Amino acid sequence: MFRSLSLLAFVLLLAACNRAQTEESPPATDTPEPAPTDAPAPTETSAPDLPADATPLDGRWEGAIDIAGQQLGIIVKFDSSTGALTATIDIPQQGAADLALDDVRLDGDAVHFAIGSVGAVFDGTIDGETIRGDFAQAGATGTFEIARTGDVVAAVATPPPPYVVEEVSWPLGETTVGATLTRPEGDGPFPAVVFVAGSGPTDRDWNSPLLPGRNGSAALLADELTRAGYATLRYDKRFTGPFAQQNMPKLMGNISFQSHLDELASAVAFLAAQPGIDPAQVFVLGNSEGTLHAMNYQTSDPDAPFAGLILTGTPGRPLTEVLHQQMAENVLSAEPNVDELLALWDEALAAFLAGEATELDPALPASAQQVWAGLTAPVNQPFSAELLAVQPADLLAEITAPALVIIGQKDIQIDWQADGAVLEAAAGDNVTFSYPANANHVLKLEEKAADELTAADGATYNAADRVLDPEVVQIILEWLGEQTN
């Protein structure tokens, strides 16, 4: 992982998905092709004792996907202890751990689960301690077999939250948007906050299949806000979450700033129409790339403008400049001729943004070639060009509603000094700036010293033991209180 993952995860992921359809596309590091390995074969084990309220799936299962005789080892962990059947998958060869699975179902002996953001689908049959079935992704098909190798997680009653939680969805054109709505008990009307996730396949909770862990900051923030009296709506971009597989064919090549705007506008309309919501008090809380979509919405003369904007991990400099820095510090940092390679990169990128057909110089290493393939793949147009052309400070200058900009001093993806200075120079008196000392890019508490942080620390963003930075929570609640009282 390198620091530019936050900005480029989307294009890298779709480049990887597109590879199965377009053979000339170079491989992407996030989803390498299956290769022969010594993946663990399913083994016979004795059945562990199941808790009375567990499903036959609960537990750890190990085995492999087989595609044309090539094995890709997987570990699947099923858990129904919260009352709903959920599962995660590890793919050790690809460095993936605890990726959440979507649409997990057990119907009789039929088992179904998926990695919605990359269109991977598993359909199998459970037979005692073994699950066998078919695997499909982007036109590639194969089989899989996994066997139970670990004890079942004991079912533990989780106390319900002191507020209403609903899983909701709504149509958007030929696609479907999925979301989670939370609302305080009572009749309201309540002020409300809609969440906008960062780049790539980041889901409604701000988890990503490109990073391990499911402790997403959006879910934690929604809990804090709802307990404080605010309704919240956090939605999946249409190429993530449980509807990704059915949405993706309709989105390929059509993802753009407009498509993100359409998603956010539909979320605002849905939230404002819910019982107990004050439609005049709808705020937005965006992170990273999501802040650009929040500002784009607010400046597009919407029918329902936000009452205020909370912009976290916000880039201030032009994204071409941010990408240049990320290429220098992460992708090309080990090269002896960094300056020469950066010049070649900048030249190619300028031509791409000018609409010219160009190829990246072969002198650049494979890591740079992979980033380039993601940026320039036809499936990603016009979004990647639009994203790199954005001037975030210009967007902020157009905002007249109250706004709160938060950039943590331990953010390894956005520079709180460089980006903050550009944003402050462009902002009006309506914008409040805060730079919490111990917050990282996704607003978690970071206890390491800033000079000890590396790009690898991003891989722990959503680890189970990571908590929100208390200062960030206090800043957000105090600012919202000022706007709603």
Rosetta blueprint (number, residue, H / E / L):
1 M L
2 F L
3 R L
4 S L
5 L H
6 S H
7 L H
8 L H
9 A H
10 F H
11 V H
12 L H
13 L H
14 L H
15 A H
16 A H
17 C H
18 N H
19 R H
20 A L
21 Q L
22 T L
23 E L
24 E L
25 S L
26 P L
27 P L
28 A L
29 T L
30 D L
31 T L
32 P L
33 E L
34 P L
35 A L
36 P L
37 T L
38 D L
39 A L
40 P L
41 A L
42 P L
43 T L
44 E L
45 T L
46 S L
47 A L
48 P L
49 D L
50 L L
51 P L
52 A L
53 D L
54 A L
55 T L
56 P L
57 L L
58 D L
59 G E
60 R E
61 W E
62 E E
63 G E
64 A E
65 I E
66 D E
67 I E
68 A L
69 G L
70 Q E
71 Q E
72 L E
73 G E
74 I E
75 I E
76 V E
77 K E
78 F E
79 D E
80 S L
81 S L
82 T L
83 G L
84 A L
85 L L
86 T E
87 A E
88 T E
89 I E
90 D E
91 I E
92 P H
93 Q H
94 Q H
95 G L
96 A E
97 A E
98 D E
99 L E
100 A E
101 L L
102 D E
103 D E
104 V E
105 R E
106 L E
107 D E
108 G L
109 D L
110 A E
111 V E
112 H E
113 F E
114 A E
115 I E
116 G H
117 S H
118 V H
119 G L
120 A E
121 V E
122 F E
123 D E
124 G E
125 T E
126 I E
127 D E
128 G L
129 E L
130 T E
131 I E
132 R E
133 G E
134 D E
135 F E
136 A E
137 Q E
138 A L
139 G L
140 A E
141 T E
142 G E
143 T E
144 F E
145 E E
146 I E
147 A E
148 R E
149 T E
150 G E
151 D L
152 V L
153 V L
154 A L
155 A L
156 V L
157 A L
158 T L
159 P L
160 P L
161 P L
162 P L
163 Y E
164 V E
165 V E
166 E E
167 E E
168 V E
169 S E
170 W E
171 P E
172 L E
173 G L
174 E L
175 T E
176 T E
177 V E
178 G E
179 A E
180 T E
181 L E
182 T E
183 R E
184 P E
185 E L
186 G L
187 D L
188 G L
189 P L
190 F E
191 P E
192 A E
193 V E
194 V E
195 F E
196 V E
197 A L
198 G L
199 S L
200 G L
201 P L
202 T L
203 D L
204 R L
205 D L
206 W L
207 N L
208 S L
209 P L
210 L L
211 L L
212 P L
213 G L
214 R L
215 N L
216 G L
217 S H
218 A H
219 A H
220 L H
221 L H
222 A H
223 D H
224 E H
225 L H
226 T H
227 R H
228 A L
229 G L
230 Y L
231 A E
232 T E
233 L E
234 R E
235 Y E
236 D L
237 K L
238 R L
239 F L
240 T L
241 G L
242 P L
243 F L
244 A H
245 Q H
246 Q H
247 N H
248 M H
249 P H
250 K H
251 L H
252 M L
253 G L
254 N L
255 I L
256 S L
257 F H
258 Q H
259 S H
260 H H
261 L H
262 D H
263 E H
264 L H
265 A H
266 S H
267 A H
268 V H
269 A H
270 F H
271 L H
272 A H
273 A L
274 Q L
275 P L
276 G L
277 I E
278 D E
279 P E
280 A E
281 Q E
282 V E
283 F E
284 V E
285 L E
286 G E
287 N E
288 S L
289 E H
290 G H
291 T H
292 L H
293 H H
294 A H
295 M H
296 N H
297 Y H
298 Q H
299 T L
300 S L
301 D L
302 P L
303 D L
304 A L
305 P L
306 F L
307 A L
308 G E
309 L E
310 I E
311 L E
312 T E
313 G L
314 T L
315 P L
316 G L
317 R L
318 P L
319 L H
320 T H
321 E H
322 V H
323 L H
324 H H
325 Q H
326 Q H
327 M H
328 A H
329 E H
330 N H
331 V H
332 L L
333 S L
334 A L
335 E L
336 P L
337 N L
338 V H
339 D H
340 E H
341 L H
342 L H
343 A H
344 L H
345 W H
346 D H
347 E H
348 A H
349 L H
350 A H
351 A H
352 F H
353 L H
354 A L
355 G L
356 E L
357 A L
358 T L
359 E L
360 L L
361 D L
362 P L
363 A L
364 L L
365 P L
366 A H
367 S H
368 A H
369 Q H
370 Q H
371 V H
372 W H
373 A H
374 G H
375 L H
376 T H
377 A L
378 P H
379 V H
380 N H
381 Q L
382 P L
383 F H
384 S H
385 A H
386 E H
387 L H
388 L H
389 A H
390 V L
391 Q L
392 P H
393 A H
394 D H
395 L H
396 L H
397 A H
398 E H
399 I L
400 T L
401 A L
402 P L
403 A E
404 L E
405 V E
406 I E
407 I L
408 G L
409 Q L
410 K L
411 D L
412 I L
413 Q L
414 I L
415 D L
416 W L
417 Q L
418 A H
419 D H
420 G H
421 A H
422 V H
423 L H
424 E H
425 A H
426 A H
427 A L
428 G L
429 D L
430 N L
431 V E
432 T E
433 F E
434 S E
435 Y L
436 P L
437 A L
438 N L
439 A E
440 N L
441 H L
442 V L
443 L L
444 K E
445 L E
446 E L
447 E L
448 K L
449 A L
450 A H
451 D H
452 E H
453 L L
454 T L
455 A H
456 A H
457 D H
458 G H
459 A H
460 T H
461 Y L
462 N L
463 A L
464 A L
465 D L
466 R L
467 V L
468 L E
469 D L
470 P H
471 E H
472 V H
473 V H
474 Q H
475 I H
476 I H
477 L H
478 E H
479 W H
480 L H
481 G H
482 E H
483 Q H
484 T H
485 N L
